[in-house]
Amino acid sequence: MKTILFLVFTFLSIKSNAQQNESINTDRPDQSDGTYVLPKRAIQLESGLIFTKEAWVHTSMFRYGLLKKLECRLILEEGASRDYISGQNVFGFFPLQLSGKYSIINEKGLIPAITAVGYLKLPKIASKVFQEDQHTIFLLLAFENNLSEKLSIGYNTGIKFNEEEIAKQYVFTTSLAYIISNKVGAFVEYFGSYHTGKPSNNVDAGLLLLFKNNFQLDLAGGTSLSSFSDRYFITVGISYLF
């Protein structure tokens, strides 16, 4: 299924009118969603691998600029994780996710850029072992301020819920990004969530390497500060603007 979707997006990119002199802007490898929205008819692929002590996940996000301030996104994930009942690793596709991103306002002085982002997880469009019982919705607001020509701060606040629970999980992130050179960027980030009395606190940092205006590699790693989750993770990825 991934191969077919990739070919479709490649074909559509022939009709894309994205400005190739504009550098690629991605939502990976950090955990925060940025405020940037793709130009109309632009197509972008962001793909990466995440490794933890007991699991790995391959994620591909297909982004398409639908309107001037609106993009639609499709997220495919596959991977392996430990089944604590059998003690064995299980492999398959995780539930398909649909997403939309809308730019509300641009940055103006002390007023940050603000973008609304939504995710819908389809519980049954997945391998049997990873199917879920309910739809999950994730709604968030992304904010960004440029502190200087090279330093910026981004922050998210959001909520996840399903069909039974009105407020399941609150999510929050803060990320500092620094442009080291015209080809290299770096970030450090805090991200966390709160769910039924169990706060989760995490930190990560990484590098973004721009090889061409439309081609980026990234590398990041982080750790959970909470004892009830995987403590360390590493991610590596590739992004391409068609």
N, C-alpha and C positions, 0 to 999 in steps of 0.2 A: 504494500500500500504506500509506503514512503517513497519508493522509486517512482511510482505513477504520479504522485503528487508533485515530486520534484520536477519531473518532465513537464507537467502541466504548467507549473510556475515558470519554468525556463522558456516554454513556448510563449506564455503571456508576456514575458519580459521583452520580447521583440517589439511589442506595442507600447512598452513603457516609455514615458517621456521624462523620467527622472534626470535631474541635472547631474552629470558625471563629475563636474567640477566641485560638487558638494561632498564633503567627507562623510563617510558612513557614521551613523550614530545608533548605538545598540542598547538593548536592555539587559545585556549580559556582560561580564560574568557576576556582577553583584546581585544582591537580592532585591534591590530597589527598582521600581519602574521609573524610568525617566519621563520628563515632560515632553520630549520631542515626539512629534507625529510625522510619519512619512508624507512626502508630497503626493499629490493626487497621481494615481496610476503607477507609482513606484512600487517595486517588489523587493523584498529583502528576506534572506534566509539566515537564521541564527541557530547554530547547532553546537552541542557540546556534551561532554561526558563528565559525570560527577561520581567520584569514588569515596566511599566511606569504609569503615572497618568491616561491615557485614553486608554491604550492598553496592550496586553500581546502577546508574541510570543514564540512558542516552536520550537527550531532549532535542527536538527540532521545532523551532517556531517559524512559521511562514507568515510574513507581514505584507499587507497590501494597502496602499493609500487609496481609500475609496472616495473620499471627498477632500476638500481643502484642509479641513481640521479633523478629519475622521479616518481612522484606519481600522481594518478588521484583521484578525489573527487566528491562526489554527495551530494548536500545540499537540504534538505527538510525542509520547514517551514510552520507552521500552527499557527493561532492565531486569535485574535479579535481586532478590532479597531473601533473607532467611525466614523460613516458616518455623515458628517456635514450637509448633505442635509436633511436626515430624523431625525437626532439627536439620532439614535439608534446604538447600537453596532452590527457589522456584523462579522461573523465567517467564516473561510474557510482556504484553502491551498493557500499559496503565490506561485508565479511562481517558477518552478523547476530551480535549478542552477547546472551547470556542471563546474568543476574547474580542473586545472592542476598546478603542482608545480615542478619546475626544479632547482636543485642546480647548480649554475654557478661556484663559487669558494668557497673554505673553508677559514676560517680566517688564516691570516699569518702575524704576527707582527701587524703593524698599519693598514694593509689592512683588512677590515671587510669581514666576510662571506657574500656572496651575493646570493640571490635566486630570481628567476622570478616566479610570480604567475599570473594566469589568471582566470577570471570568465566569464561565459556566462549564462545570464538569459533567459529562454525560456518563452515568455510572455503568451502563450496560455495554457501551461500545469499548470493549476491552477484552483481554484474555480472561477466560473463565476464572482463573485463580485470583485475578485482581479486580473482578467486578464488584461494585458496591451497590447498596440497597437504595440510596437516595441521591438526588441531584445536589451538588454543592455549588453555591454561588459565592464569589469573592468580589467585593466592591471596595475600591480604594481611591484616594486622592493623592496625586503626586505633586510635589512642590519643588522648585529649584531657584536658588539665588546665585548669581555670579559675584564672588567676593573680590575678584581681581581678574585680569586678563587670563591668568593661568589656574586660578583656584575657584572652585564652585562647591556648593553644598546642596545636596538633594535629600528630601525626606518624604516618607510615605506614612499614611495612616489609613487603616482599613478594617473591614470586618468580613469574616467568613461565616456562612450559615447554611443549613440544609433545610429539608422540608419539615422536620420535626422541631428543630431548635431555632428560635428567632435570633439569638446571639450565641454563636458557638465559640468563636475565637476572634480576639482583637489582635491586629497586627500593626507593627510600627517599625520603621527603619530610619537611619540617618547615615548618609554617606558623604565623605569628603573626597573630591576628585582633583587631581593636579596634573597639568600638562607639563611633562618633563621636556619634551621637544616636539617638533611637528610630526614625529613618528611614534612617540612613546607617551603613554599616559599611565597614571597610577591612581589607586583609590584605597581607602580604608573605611570600614563600615561597621556599624552596630545594627543588628536586627533582632527583633524579639516578638513574642506573642504572649497572650494571656488567655488561659482556658481552664475554667472550673478550678480555680485556686492553684494552678500549676504554671507559674510564669516560666517562659523559656527565653534565655538570654544568650546571644551569640555574637561573635566578631569574625570578620574576614578582611582580607586585603588581596590586591592583585595588580597585574600589569595588562595593558592593552597595547598591542603592536600593530601599527597601521602600515601595511606594505604598499597599498595603493589607496586612492581615495575611496574605493568601493570594496576593499578587501582587508579584513582585520583578523588577527589571532589574539587569543587572550589566555591568561593563566591566573588562577587564584586559589587560595586555600583559607580555611577558617577552622574555628573550633567552637563547640557548644560549651557554654558556662554552666549548663544544667546537667545534672548527673543522670537524668532519665532518658537521654538521647545519645545517639552516636556522637562521640566527642570531637573527632576530627574529620575533615573532608577536603578533597582536592578536586578542582574542576579545570578542564582545558577545552577550548572551543574555537570555532571558526565562524565568521560572519561574512556575507557577501551581499552587496547591493547591486541588483541587476540593472 
